Amino acid sequence: MKSFLKTLFVVSLLLNMACSSDSNNNDNPNNLQNFTSSLCVNVTGPTAAYWDYAHGVPFPSTQIPTLANPGQQFIHSQYPALGFTMPQGYSGFEDQAGLGVNMIRNDNQVVWRYVPNMVALAQIPIQDVVANEVNQLFAFYNFNGDFEVVCSQNRTQNLGTMVVNQ
């Protein structure tokens, strides 16, 4: 009888601890206004959080980011694993050159580009690849003015030696 009561107490305690109210303060979902980047001192706010996250620094969020306004599903015709739900008001277009996707907001004010398999046929400096992407973005917006680079990260990776078996 005592073991049954102990078990009942432990189970009820675990259930009580597992179930909690939603007290994570959803009143202010954008708590990144004062965020400062650990990699770029010139950037603050949500841009700084995105910059750090894009460079492998953990995102300081207590909640898993979810899409507030889910829209249609995008699935790449040549690579079905490249699929995701887009927000409402966005359209996805396949990028066949790099086997990627361009997601553009319907008012053409936002472009999100994802190219996981970009291949260069020669040794091209990464700055040239970035310059090409920036020039394509400028051409999309018909922009021909000057711009200022706020942050940049140039890293090298030792690829090691290649082993070939015959």
N, C-alpha and C positions, 0 to 999 in steps of 0.2 A: 504494500500500500504506500509506503514511504517513497519507494522508487517511482511509482506512478505519479505521486504528487510532485516529486522533483522534476520528472520529465514534463509534466504538464506546466509547471512553473517555467522551466527553461524554454519550452516551445512558445508559451504565451509571451515571455520576455523577448524572444527572437522576433516574433511577429510584430510586437509593439515597436521594436527598434527598426524593423524593415519597412514598416508603413509609416510614412511621415507626411506632413502637410507640404504643399508646394510653397516653401518659404524661401525661395531663392531670389526674391525681389524682381519679379518680371515687370514691375512698373517701369523700369529703366533698362531696356534690353541693350542699349548702346552705352556700355560702361567703358568705352575705349577713348573717350574724348581727351583724357589726360595721359594716355599711354605714350611712353617715349621708347624709341627703338634702342636696342642695345648695340646695333651695328651702324646706325646712321644718326648722328646727333641733329641733323637738319630736318628730320621728319618727326611729326608727332601725330597723335590721334589714331583713327582707324588705319590710315595709310602706313603708319609706323608698325602697327600690329601685323598688317599684311606683309610688309617688307621683311620683318623678322621671320614670320611663318614661311614665306617663300624661300628663306635661306636656312631653314631647318631649326629655327629657334621655336620652342614650344609656345603655342598660342595661349594667352592667359585668360582662358574662358572657363567658367564653372559649369557651363551648359554646352551640350553638343549643338553646334550651329545647325539649324534646320531651315528649310525654305518656307517662308511665311505665306507665299502665294504660288504654290506649285502650278505649273502649266503643262505643256505637252512634253512628251518623251522624245529625246534625240537618240538615235541609234545609227552608228556609222555603217554604211552598206558594205564596205570591204572589211571592216573590223568591228563586229558586233559587240565586243567587250568594251569598246569606247561608246558607252551609252550613259545617259544621265537625264534627270528631270530638270527642265529649264524653268525659270520663273515666268510668270505670265508677262506678256509683252515683249518676249524675246523670240528670235528665230535662229535656228542652227543651220549652218551651211558646211558641207564637207569640204575639206581642203585636201585635194588629191595629191598635191605635190609633196606634202610632208605627212600624209595620212593623219590628218588632224581635223580640228573643227574650229570654225569661227562662229561665235555666238554674238549676235548683234541685236541691241534693243531696237524696237520698232521705230523710235524717233531718231535712230542713227547717232545717238549721243554717247553710246557705250559699246565698246568692242572688247570681247573676251576671246582670246586666241589660245588654243591648246594644240601643240604639235609635239607629241611624245617621241616620234621616230624621225626627227629631222636628220637627214644624211647629207654630209658634204663629201664630194668626190675627191677632194684634195685637202691638204692641211691648210685650213683657213683660220686666221685669227678670230677669236670669239668676238672681238670688237667689230669685225666686218659683218658677222652674222647679226649682231644686235643692231648695227647701223642699217642693214637691209630691212629688218623688222620695223625699225622706227620710220624709215623712208616709206615703207608700205602703209603704215598707219597715217603718216602725213599725206600721202596720196589719197587715201580713203576720205580724209577730211578736207582735201584741197588746201592744205596748210603749206605755206612757203615762207613763213617767218623764221625768226630765231628761237631757239629753246635753250634752257639752262639745265644741265645735269645736276640734280640735287644729291644723288648717291650713286655709287657704283661699287660692285664687289668683283674683283678679278682674282680668281683662284686657279691654281694649277693642280692637276692630278697626275701622279705617276702611274702610268699604265703598266709598267713592268715590262718584261720581255715576253715575246710570243713564242710558244712552244708548238712546233709543227711535227707531227708524227707521219712517217711515210709507210 
